[in-house]
Every structure is written in C-alpha cells, then in structure tokens.
C-alpha cells in the first residue's frame, strides 16, 4: 500500500531512504532547512574555488556501488570516480610517509620504516579483510532492533574481537610509533579513539589499504547531486528552505505530520534524518524516547574547526589528502574525549582536491581544506578560530617548506557554532555518536520510535554509525523497517 511519507533533512541517509521508499511506491517529500540539499555534505563555491563543506573522504566504494545497483544504476551514471595514488600522506615531525593505492606497495613502505614489518602487516590485513567481509555480509545491514541480529556462526567465532581494542592489536604487532599511528588512523572515522574501538573494527584498515581512497570529480558533493537526481527520477519531491518546527502526533500516538512555517502538513509516516537529539525536541516531551541525561552520558564523535582556503599559487610538497601527525596524538585525543578543551598542540588534516582535480580551483591556484578535530560543546569565538588558523598555517609552512600565508585570497571557517546553527547538531558534533562497544548496533538510538507509531529516524547517530557509507546503509535499513511496520 502506498503512503505519504515526510523526510526531514536531505543528507546521505535521508536521500538514501527517500530513494528506497519512492522505489517501493510511496509518495515521498523531503524537507530541508537550508537552501541546498546535502545536510552536512554541502558545497562552498567562492571566487572560482570549490570546497566540500563536510565529508571529504570517499572510502568503501563497494557500498556506493551496492546502493546504486539497488536501483539498476552505477555510480558512473551520476559522477566520475578516480582512485587516488597516493591515497594520502602522513606528515611526521621528521619525515613524510606516503601511502600508495595497493597493499604490495604499502608493504614496501612499511619495510622501509621498520624492517620485517611487512609480514605482520599482511597478517593484520588478512584479519581486517575477514572482518570486513563479516561486517558487510552479517552486521551493518541489520536494523539494530535486537542483540540476536549479531549472533551468527561467523560473529560467534569473532566474539573476542569485541572484547579487545584496535590500539592493543596494532601495538602487539608493531612497535614503530609512526606505523602505529598510520594503522590506528582509519578507526578515527568511527568517532572514537583506537583504545575505545573494538578490535573487530579493524575492518576499517581493509577499507583503507584494501579498497583504497577515491575521489569523485568535482568533489564529494557530486555524490549528493547524483543521489538527488536519482531520488527525483524516482518521484521524490525535495523542498529546501523548509525548517520543521514540530512533529505532529495524534491522540492515538501516531505520527501524523509536520509544522513548517506555521503550516500543517499531514503524512502517514514521518522519518527524520536530522540530528537525532534535535529531532526529538520537535516532539512533546512525553513522546521522546531519550532524556537529556541520556544524551549527556553518550560519547559523541568530535566536532571540528575547518578552514576553507584559496591560494593564488600552486603549492609544493602536498598530496590530495595529508594527515599532519607531527604532534602528540594521545595528548590531542585526551583533549577531545577525556578532558575536553581546545588542544594545546593539535593534529590536523589538510585536503587539496585541486592537486588531482583542477576543476576545483582557478588555473594556477590551489584549494585547501584544513581540519582540526575538537571536543564537541567547546566555546567557539572568532578569536579562537584566528588563533588556531595561525597555528595550522605556521606548522603547515614549516612542514612543507614554503610560504603560504602571503598567498591566501579566500578564507572561510566552520566550527562548533556553525554545526549547531546549520545542522542543529548536538553540542556541535561533526560526526554523530562514536562507535564504542557500548554504542554499537542495538545499543545505538533506535531507527524506529518506541513511543510514537509511524515515526522513524536515520543517520549517523543510529545504526550502523558515523560516516558516509554507514549513512547510505542507514537509509536503506530504515526504509525496510517502514515497509515492514507502516500502516496497512
């Protein structure tokens, strides 16, 4: 039976869910508070420079392929994808280590850093590959409604992998601190420190070294535009500049619609892909599943201070993706998770899409995306942003051996206050809720409301977790739940 379905937000998970629901024959309308679609994956265009405002890494290409294949399509029907080589570089205090686009070459790099390390790397990757296969086939496409979803022959054999943690596993096999940092890096996409991330999640290392790092020509926003086009081809209606002020619930505890600009819009089903905490504030308190105390106790992924910088020259000694791990990682992590504060000596990430994609900057110029991970909920002022911009530029100039500050012609920033203002993000988090052991699978916020019938949620605060590929999967999972439980 066809239903009228309202979707709040237009990020990856919302567009994914809308496409699946429209394919199933439902009448789907997306309401987006901002002027463009994409949620946190928007685009900034200024003076000929193009910047992805949010996500900038394209990992797990198989998840994207699987998504489009569900509609008889391929990613190449909507955007051009190139594999990066090198995938990325890691800058330490005394050297830069470049990660190639294939495991044999990466093993050679490890050998140069630490003799004999290629063998344990292969062993580590064998486990990571096996875990990835189990995760994709047995875990991440489960809706998180019951702990029994996790019980399969394969997962029972891997029980120990949920007791240990990634940091211990890496350090058992590798003693060189640089190699340790490189192997611990991928799980940061899950929003927690390696020491708080279950061993099983080393499948992210397979996503890194096994599947490689890719770039959609024009930037990550091209993926959003592709998904938007697909959704519209399926009949989804998208309305921007439409902030939802209330989710309506009738006397029988059924979601019945939305209030937008003081107007009532009636629907059979309501799905929110907006920030979960914010979505529940659109309900009367008696209809909320989770208290403020619940959210306060949860471990959230970091927020970020991001700078979008246009340079009037080509830069040297840089790659497309660059990780500056030239300071104390553990100290910075402590300042995010254990004792939240602005970091004394931050690690940062720098992305220059114009290195491999000239369309993202004027000829002879370079676009730079600089990101510092921060604890959510910190004070955010112009003075602090300027202070940390100077820190990043000084370190960047020192490590790459060039003057760049005199060549800046575009500069914009995005931080905690912007995440709150633009996305109603809880405490200004950038990536949702961390995938720690106690916040995995059925222990995450529910896709389906326990208090309001026909009300659903999707996105990186619920299953499977933070990141772009999990958000695509989350949209599929919630669409399947709606099909299973929607009114007849």
C-alpha positions in Angstrom: 0.0 0.0 0.0 1.3 3.5 -0.9 1.8 6.0 1.9 2.6 9.7 2.1 6.0 9.9 3.8 7.7 13.1 5.0 11.5 13.0 5.4 13.2 15.7 7.5 16.7 16.6 6.2 18.5 15.8 2.9 21.8 14.3 3.9 23.1 11.0 2.7 20.9 8.9 4.9 17.7 10.9 4.0 18.3 10.8 0.3 19.1 7.1 0.5 15.9 6.3 2.5 13.8 8.6 0.2 15.0 6.8 -2.9 14.3 3.3 -1.5 10.8 4.4 -0.3 10.0 6.0 -3.6 11.1 2.9 -5.4 8.6 0.9 -3.2 5.8 3.1 -4.5 5.4 5.6 -1.7 4.8 9.4 -2.1 7.9 10.9 -0.6 8.6 14.6 0.2 11.9 15.8 1.7 12.0 18.9 3.8 15.5 20.6 4.1 16.0 23.6 6.4 18.9 25.0 4.3 18.8 26.4 0.8 20.6 23.4 -0.8 20.4 19.7 -0.3 23.2 17.6 1.3 22.9 18.1 5.0 26.5 18.2 6.3 27.7 17.4 2.8 27.3 20.7 1.2 29.5 22.8 -1.1 31.1 26.2 -0.9 31.9 28.0 -4.2 33.8 31.3 -4.0 35.9 33.2 -6.4 36.4 30.1 -8.6 37.3 27.8 -5.7 35.1 24.8 -4.9 35.2 23.3 -1.4 33.3 20.4 0.1 32.0 21.8 3.4 31.8 18.5 5.1 32.9 14.9 4.2 36.0 14.8 2.0 37.0 11.1 2.0 35.4 8.5 -0.4 36.0 5.1 1.1 34.2 1.8 0.8 33.3 2.2 -2.9 31.5 -1.2 -2.8 28.8 0.4 -0.5 28.2 3.1 -3.1 28.1 0.5 -5.9 25.6 -1.6 -3.9 23.4 1.4 -3.2 23.1 2.5 -6.9 22.8 -1.2 -8.0 19.6 -1.4 -5.9 18.1 0.9 -8.5 19.6 -0.7 -11.5 22.3 2.1 -11.7 26.0 2.6 -11.3 27.9 5.4 -9.6 29.3 6.3 -13.1 25.8 7.1 -14.2 26.0 10.1 -11.9 29.6 11.0 -11.3 33.2 10.2 -12.3 35.3 8.4 -9.8 39.1 8.2 -9.7 41.3 6.1 -7.4 43.9 8.3 -5.7 47.6 7.3 -5.9 49.0 8.1 -3.4 45.9 7.6 -1.3 47.2 10.0 1.3 50.4 11.2 3.0 51.2 11.2 6.7 53.4 14.0 7.9 55.5 13.4 11.0 58.0 15.8 12.6 61.0 14.4 10.7 59.5 12.8 7.6 56.5 12.3 5.4 55.2 8.7 4.7 53.2 8.2 1.6 50.5 5.5 1.4 50.1 4.0 -2.1 47.0 2.7 -3.7 47.8 -1.0 -3.3 48.9 -3.3 -0.5 52.1 -4.6 -2.0 53.4 -1.1 -2.4 52.2 -0.2 1.2 54.1 -3.3 2.5 57.3 -2.0 0.8 56.8 1.4 2.5 56.3 -0.3 5.9 59.6 -2.3 5.4 61.5 0.9 4.7 60.2 2.4 8.0 60.6 -0.8 10.1 62.4 -3.9 8.7 60.3 -7.0 9.0 57.0 -5.2 9.4 55.5 -6.3 6.0 54.8 -9.8 7.4 52.8 -8.7 10.4 51.1 -6.1 8.2 49.9 -8.9 5.9 48.6 -10.9 8.9 46.9 -7.8 10.3 45.3 -7.2 6.9 44.1 -10.8 6.5 42.1 -10.4 9.7 40.9 -6.9 8.6 39.7 -8.4 5.3 37.9 -11.2 7.0 36.3 -8.8 9.5 35.2 -6.5 6.6 33.5 -9.5 4.9 31.7 -10.4 8.1 30.7 -6.8 8.7 29.3 -6.2 5.3 27.5 -9.6 5.0 26.4 -10.1 8.6 26.3 -6.9 10.6 26.0 -3.5 9.1 22.8 -4.3 7.1 20.9 -5.2 10.3 18.5 -2.7 11.8 19.7 -2.9 15.4 16.4 -3.9 16.8 17.7 -6.9 18.7 21.0 -8.2 20.1 20.2 -11.5 18.3 20.9 -9.8 15.0 24.6 -10.1 15.9 24.5 -13.8 16.6 25.7 -15.8 13.6 28.3 -18.6 13.2 30.8 -16.0 11.9 30.3 -13.5 14.7 30.3 -16.0 17.5 33.8 -17.1 16.3 34.8 -13.4 16.4 33.5 -12.8 20.0 37.0 -12.0 21.2 37.2 -9.2 18.7 34.5 -7.3 20.6 36.4 -7.5 23.8 39.8 -6.3 22.7 40.5 -3.0 21.1 42.2 -1.8 17.9 45.1 0.0 19.8 46.2 -3.1 21.6 46.0 -5.2 18.5 48.1 -2.8 16.5 50.7 -2.5 19.2 51.1 -6.2 19.6 52.3 -6.4 16.0 54.1 -3.1 15.5 56.5 -1.1 17.7 57.3 1.8 15.4 55.2 4.7 16.6 54.7 6.0 13.0 53.4 2.7 11.7 51.1 2.5 14.8 49.7 5.9 14.0 49.1 5.0 10.4 47.3 1.8 11.3 45.2 3.4 14.1 44.1 6.3 11.9 41.3 4.7 10.0 39.1 3.9 13.0 39.0 7.7 13.8 36.3 7.7 11.1 34.2 5.8 13.7 34.4 8.7 16.1 36.4 7.2 19.0 40.0 6.6 20.0 41.6 3.3 18.9 41.8 2.3 22.6 38.0 2.6 22.8 37.2 0.9 19.5 36.5 -2.8 19.5 39.1 -5.0 17.7 36.6 -6.1 15.1 36.5 -2.6 13.7 40.0 -3.1 12.2 38.0 -3.8 9.1 38.5 -0.1 8.5 42.1 -0.9 7.7 40.8 -3.1 4.9 38.7 -0.2 3.7 41.9 1.9 3.7 44.7 -0.4 2.4 42.5 -3.0 0.6 39.8 -0.9 -1.2 41.7 2.4 -1.5 40.8 6.0 -1.4 38.8 7.5 -4.2 37.7 11.0 -5.4 34.5 12.0 -7.2 35.5 14.6 -9.9 34.2 17.9 -8.6 34.2 16.8 -5.0 32.1 14.7 -2.6 29.1 17.0 -3.3 28.8 15.3 -6.7 27.7 12.2 -4.9 24.9 14.2 -3.2 23.9 15.7 -6.6 23.8 12.1 -8.0 21.6 10.9 -5.2 19.4 13.9 -5.5 18.9 13.2 -9.2 18.2 9.5 -8.6 15.6 10.4 -5.9 13.9 12.9 -8.2 13.9 10.3 -11.0 12.0 8.0 -8.7 9.5 10.8 -7.9 10.8 12.2 -4.7 9.8 15.9 -4.1 12.5 18.0 -2.4 11.7 21.3 -0.7 14.5 23.4 0.5 14.3 26.4 2.9 11.7 24.4 4.8 12.7 24.1 8.5 10.5 21.8 10.5 9.3 23.3 13.8 7.2 20.4 15.1 6.4 16.7 14.5 2.7 16.2 15.0 1.3 13.2 17.0 -2.4 12.4 17.2 -4.3 11.2 20.3 -3.5 7.5 19.4 0.2 8.2 19.4 0.6 8.1 15.6 2.9 10.5 13.8 0.5 12.5 11.6 2.7 15.2 10.0 4.8 18.3 10.4 4.6 22.0 11.1 6.6 24.1 8.7 6.3 27.9 8.7 3.2 27.7 10.9 1.5 25.4 8.3 0.4 21.9 9.0 1.3 19.1 6.5 -0.3 15.7 7.1 1.6 12.5 6.4 1.1 8.8 7.1 4.8 8.3 8.1 7.4 10.7 9.4 11.2 10.0 9.0 13.8 12.3 10.4 17.4 12.2 9.0 18.2 15.4 11.0 20.3 15.3 14.2 18.5 12.7 16.4 18.6 14.8 19.6 17.1 17.8 17.7 14.5 15.6 16.0 13.2 14.5 19.4 12.9 18.2 20.5 10.4 18.6 17.7 8.1 16.3 19.8 6.3 17.0 23.0 8.4 15.7 25.9 6.1 12.7 26.6 6.7 11.4 23.1 10.6 11.5 23.4 12.4 8.2 23.8 15.6 9.7 25.3 16.1 12.2 28.1 18.6 15.0 28.2 20.6 12.9 30.7 20.8 10.1 28.2 22.4 12.3 25.6 24.8 13.9 28.1 26.1 10.4 29.1 26.8 9.3 25.5 30.2 9.5 23.8 30.0 11.8 20.8 32.4 11.9 17.9 34.4 15.1 17.7 33.4 18.4 16.3 35.8 20.2 14.0 37.3 23.5 13.2 37.5 23.7 9.4 39.2 26.3 7.2 38.5 26.7 3.5 41.4 28.5 2.0 42.1 29.5 -1.6 45.8 30.1 -2.6 46.8 32.2 -5.6 49.6 29.8 -6.5 50.3 26.0 -6.7 51.7 24.6 -3.5 54.6 22.1 -3.2 55.2 19.0 -1.0 51.4 18.2 -0.7 49.1 15.4 -1.9 45.4 15.3 -2.2 44.9 14.1 1.4 47.5 14.9 4.1 47.5 14.0 7.8 49.7 16.1 10.0 50.6 13.7 12.8 53.7 15.7 13.8 52.5 16.3 17.4 51.4 14.0 20.3 48.3 12.1 19.1 47.4 10.7 22.6 47.5 14.2 24.1 45.2 15.6 21.5 42.9 12.6 21.9 42.8 13.2 25.7 41.8 16.8 25.0 38.9 15.6 22.9 37.5 12.7 24.9 38.8 12.7 28.5 39.4 16.3 29.4 37.6 18.4 26.7 39.4 21.6 25.9 40.9 23.4 22.9 44.1 21.4 22.1 47.4 22.8 23.1 49.2 21.4 20.0 46.6 19.9 17.6 47.0 17.3 14.9 45.2 18.4 11.7 44.2 17.2 8.3 44.7 19.1 5.0 43.0 18.3 1.8 43.8 19.8 -1.6 41.4 18.4 -4.2 42.9 20.7 -6.8 46.1 18.6 -6.8 44.2 15.8 -8.6 41.1 17.7 -9.8 42.0 21.1 -11.4 38.2 21.9 -11.8 38.1 22.7 -8.0 40.4 25.8 -8.2 41.2 28.5 -10.8 44.2 27.8 -13.1 47.5 28.1 -11.2 45.8 28.1 -7.8 45.2 25.6 -5.0 42.2 25.0 -2.8 42.9 23.9 0.8 40.6 22.3 3.4 42.2 22.3 6.9 40.5 20.4 9.7 41.3 20.2 13.4 39.3 17.6 15.4 37.8 19.2 18.6 35.7 18.1 21.6 32.0 18.9 21.0 30.5 21.6 23.1 33.6 23.9 23.3 33.4 27.7 23.3 33.7 28.9 19.7 34.8 32.5 19.1 36.4 34.4 16.2 39.5 35.0 18.3 39.9 31.2 18.9 39.4 30.5 15.2 42.1 33.0 14.3 44.5 31.7 16.9 44.2 28.2 15.6 44.4 29.3 12.0 47.8 30.8 12.8 48.9 27.6 14.5 47.9 25.5 11.5 49.5 27.8 8.9 52.8 28.0 10.9 53.0 24.2 11.1 52.0 23.8 7.5 54.6 26.2 6.3 57.3 24.6 8.4 56.5 21.0 7.4 56.1 21.8 3.7 58.9 24.3 3.4 57.1 27.2 1.8 55.3 30.5 2.5 51.6 30.3 2.0 50.1 33.0 4.2 51.0 35.7 1.8 49.2 33.9 -1.0 45.7 33.5 0.6 42.9 35.0 -1.4 40.0 33.2 0.0 39.4 32.2 3.7 36.3 30.9 5.4 35.8 28.8 8.5 33.3 26.4 10.1 33.2 25.3 13.7 31.0 24.3 16.7 28.6 27.2 16.4 28.1 26.6 12.7 27.4 22.9 13.2 24.7 23.9 15.7 23.2 26.7 13.6 23.3 24.9 10.2 22.5 21.3 11.3 21.0 21.6 14.8 23.9 19.4 15.8 24.0 18.2 19.4 26.9 20.2 21.1 28.1 21.0 17.6 29.3 17.4 16.9 30.5 16.8 13.4 30.2 13.1 13.0 27.4 11.9 15.3 27.8 9.3 18.0 31.0 7.3 18.4 31.1 3.6 17.7 32.3 2.4 21.0 31.5 -1.1 22.3 28.5 0.2 24.4 27.3 2.3 21.4 27.3 -0.4 18.7 24.4 -2.0 16.8 21.3 -2.4 19.0 22.9 -0.2 21.7 22.6 2.9 19.5 19.5 5.1 19.3 16.6 3.3 17.6 15.7 3.6 13.9 12.0 3.2 15.0 10.4 5.2 17.8 9.3 3.1 20.7 6.8 5.8 21.8 5.3 7.1 18.5 3.8 4.9 15.8 5.0 5.6 12.2 7.9 7.8 13.4 11.4 6.8 12.3 15.0 8.1 12.4 18.0 7.6 10.2 21.6 8.9 10.0 24.9 8.7 11.8 23.6 8.8 15.3 21.8 5.5 14.8 22.8 2.2 13.1 25.3 1.4 11.6 27.1 4.5 12.8 29.1 7.6 11.7 30.5 8.1 8.2 29.1 8.4 4.7 28.9 4.7 3.7 27.1 3.8 7.0 24.7 6.7 6.4 23.8 5.2 3.0 23.1 1.9 4.7 21.1 3.6 7.5 18.8 5.0 4.9 18.2 1.5 3.4 17.6 -0.1 6.8 15.0 2.4 7.9 13.2 2.2 4.5 13.0 -1.6 5.1 11.6 -1.0 8.6 9.0 1.4 7.3 7.9 -1.2 4.7 7.7 -3.8 7.4 5.8 -1.8 10.0 4.0 1.0 8.1 0.2 1.2 8.4 -1.8 -1.0 6.1 
